[in-house]
Amino acid sequence: MALHSCSECFGIAVKDTENPEQLIKSEVFHIGRSLSNKLFSCIETIFPRKFWQQIIRISVAKGPGSFTSTRLTISMARTIAQQIDCSLDSISSFHLMAPRLYKDLAKSQILNPFWIKDILPRRGVIAGRYELVKLHKESNYYEFNEINSPQLIRNEELIKPSIKASNNVEKDIVSLINFSQYCQNLKVQSNWQKTLPIYPTSPIDNQNKNA
């Protein structure tokens, strides 16, 4: 099961990891800031609670994004993973965008590292740096290396080439579940305790994070 709540849309996807050819079941809920009231009901719409014991792997987008929505979704994913003792994979929302956005680069840059950035009014630029590693056709997973995780950048001139972040939860939730399939194929054991949200604009965590 995959959960993505880094924008005002909440995406959920479910896939049988033992039968990867099976179609992915996914849905995106346009609920704005109502996630705290609708989180359980949205998940149960696509994957009822009575089947949660069958989950063998959860993946979650850990931000950057809405502080409240990201925290709620990660807290729920951690709780389920702890209770049923399953792996919890996590990946940044910018990392999920990379397979979509890198195609906008010039052909001469497409195999080189690039930045994904989001400009926040009065707060600065949030950016992460990525590089294409390999396309895994068996799981339809684009493997990118996250060279620099999303962080607050003081000098935008240092992040080139760069692409503007663009949310598309419909596509990114599928990338997220494929990431989980990729981890399952490699038999990666991901501990829920290590999954924490990314808050790049925290005044404490980012005082010394200058590009």
C-alpha positions in Angstrom: 0.0 0.0 0.0 1.3 3.5 -0.9 0.2 6.8 0.6 1.0 10.3 -0.7 -0.3 13.5 1.0 2.4 16.1 0.2 -0.1 18.4 -1.7 -3.8 19.2 -1.2 -4.6 15.8 -2.9 -4.4 12.5 -1.0 -3.2 9.6 -3.1 -3.6 5.9 -2.3 -2.4 2.9 -4.3 -2.6 -0.9 -3.6 -0.7 -3.7 -5.5 -0.2 -7.4 -5.0 3.6 -7.5 -4.7 3.6 -11.2 -5.2 1.9 -10.8 -8.5 3.6 -7.7 -10.0 1.8 -8.1 -13.3 -1.5 -7.4 -11.6 -2.9 -3.9 -12.2 -2.4 -1.2 -9.6 -5.5 0.0 -7.9 -5.2 3.7 -7.1 -7.3 6.7 -6.3 -6.6 10.4 -5.6 -8.9 12.3 -3.3 -9.1 16.1 -3.8 -9.8 17.0 -0.1 -7.8 20.1 0.4 -7.0 20.5 4.1 -9.6 18.0 5.4 -7.2 15.1 5.6 -7.3 14.9 9.4 -11.1 14.2 9.2 -11.0 11.9 6.1 -7.8 10.0 6.3 -9.3 6.7 7.5 -12.4 6.9 5.3 -10.3 7.6 2.2 -8.1 4.6 2.8 -11.1 2.3 3.5 -12.6 3.4 0.2 -9.9 1.7 -1.7 -8.6 -0.8 0.9 -11.0 -1.7 3.8 -9.5 -2.1 7.2 -10.4 -5.8 7.5 -7.7 -6.5 4.9 -4.9 -4.5 6.5 -3.5 -7.6 8.1 -2.6 -8.8 4.5 -0.3 -5.8 4.0 3.3 -6.9 3.7 4.8 -3.5 2.7 3.8 0.2 3.0 5.4 3.1 1.1 4.9 6.8 1.9 5.9 10.1 0.5 7.7 11.9 3.3 7.7 15.5 1.9 8.4 18.3 1.4 4.7 19.2 1.5 2.0 20.3 3.9 3.3 20.1 7.4 0.0 18.7 8.9 -0.9 16.3 6.0 2.6 14.8 5.7 2.8 14.3 9.5 -0.6 12.7 9.7 0.0 10.2 6.9 3.5 9.2 8.1 2.2 8.8 11.6 -0.6 6.5 10.4 1.9 4.5 8.1 4.3 4.1 11.0 1.5 2.9 13.3 0.2 0.3 10.8 3.7 -0.9 10.0 4.5 -1.3 13.8 1.2 -3.1 14.6 1.4 -5.6 11.7 5.2 -5.8 11.6 5.7 -4.9 8.0 8.3 -2.9 6.1 7.8 0.9 5.7 9.5 2.4 2.7 9.7 6.2 2.4 10.9 8.6 -0.4 10.7 12.3 -0.9 8.0 13.8 -3.1 10.7 15.5 -5.2 12.3 12.1 -5.7 9.0 10.8 -7.0 8.7 13.7 -9.5 12.2 13.0 -11.0 11.0 10.3 -13.5 8.4 12.8 -14.9 10.5 16.0 -14.8 13.9 14.9 -16.0 12.6 14.6 -19.5 12.3 18.4 -19.6 16.0 18.7 -19.5 18.1 19.4 -22.6 19.3 16.2 -24.2 22.9 17.1 -23.3 22.0 17.3 -19.6 19.6 14.3 -19.3 22.2 11.9 -17.9 23.8 14.5 -15.5 22.6 15.6 -12.0 19.9 18.2 -11.9 17.8 20.0 -9.2 14.1 20.1 -8.6 13.1 23.3 -6.9 10.0 24.9 -5.4 9.9 28.6 -4.7 8.1 29.5 -1.5 6.9 33.1 -1.1 9.0 35.0 1.6 10.7 31.7 2.7 13.2 30.9 -0.1 13.8 28.0 -2.4 13.4 24.3 -1.5 15.4 22.1 -3.8 16.7 18.5 -4.1 19.3 17.1 -6.5 18.8 13.9 -8.5 20.5 11.7 -11.1 19.1 9.0 -13.3 20.6 5.6 -12.4 18.6 2.9 -14.3 15.2 2.0 -15.6 14.0 -1.3 -14.2 11.6 -2.6 -16.8 10.4 -5.6 -14.8 8.8 -3.3 -12.1 8.4 -0.2 -14.3 10.5 1.7 -11.8 12.8 4.6 -12.7 15.7 4.5 -10.3 17.1 7.9 -9.4 19.8 8.7 -6.9 18.9 11.5 -4.5 22.2 13.3 -4.2 20.8 16.1 -2.0 17.5 15.6 -0.2 15.1 18.6 -0.4 16.4 21.4 1.7 16.2 25.2 2.1 18.6 26.8 -0.4 20.0 30.3 0.3 21.6 31.0 -3.1 19.4 29.9 -6.0 22.3 30.6 -8.5 24.1 27.5 -7.2 21.3 25.1 -8.2 21.7 24.6 -12.0 20.3 23.0 -14.1 17.0 23.1 -12.2 13.4 22.2 -13.0 10.4 23.6 -11.2 8.5 21.1 -9.0 5.2 20.1 -10.3 2.6 18.0 -8.4 0.9 15.1 -10.2 -0.3 12.8 -7.5 -2.1 10.6 -10.0 1.2 9.6 -11.6 3.4 9.9 -8.5 1.3 7.5 -6.4 1.9 4.9 -9.1 5.7 5.7 -9.0 5.5 5.3 -5.2 3.9 1.8 -5.3 6.4 0.8 -8.0 9.2 2.0 -5.7 7.7 -0.4 -3.0 7.7 -3.2 -5.6 11.3 -2.5 -6.4 12.2 -2.7 -2.6 10.2 -5.9 -2.3 12.1 -7.5 -5.3 15.4 -6.6 -3.6 14.0 -8.0 -0.2 14.8 -4.7 1.5 13.8 -4.6 5.1 12.7 -1.0 5.9 12.1 -0.2 9.6 9.2 2.1 10.4 11.2 3.8 13.1 13.5 5.4 10.5 10.7 7.0 8.5 10.4 10.7 9.4 8.8 13.6 7.5 10.9 16.2 5.7 10.4 19.8 6.9 12.9 21.8 4.9 11.7 25.2 6.2 12.2 24.4 9.9 14.2 27.2 11.4 16.1 24.8 13.6 16.9 22.0 11.2 18.0 24.2 8.3 20.1 27.0 9.9 23.3 25.5 8.4 21.9 24.0 5.2 23.2 26.3 2.6 23.9 25.1 -1.0 
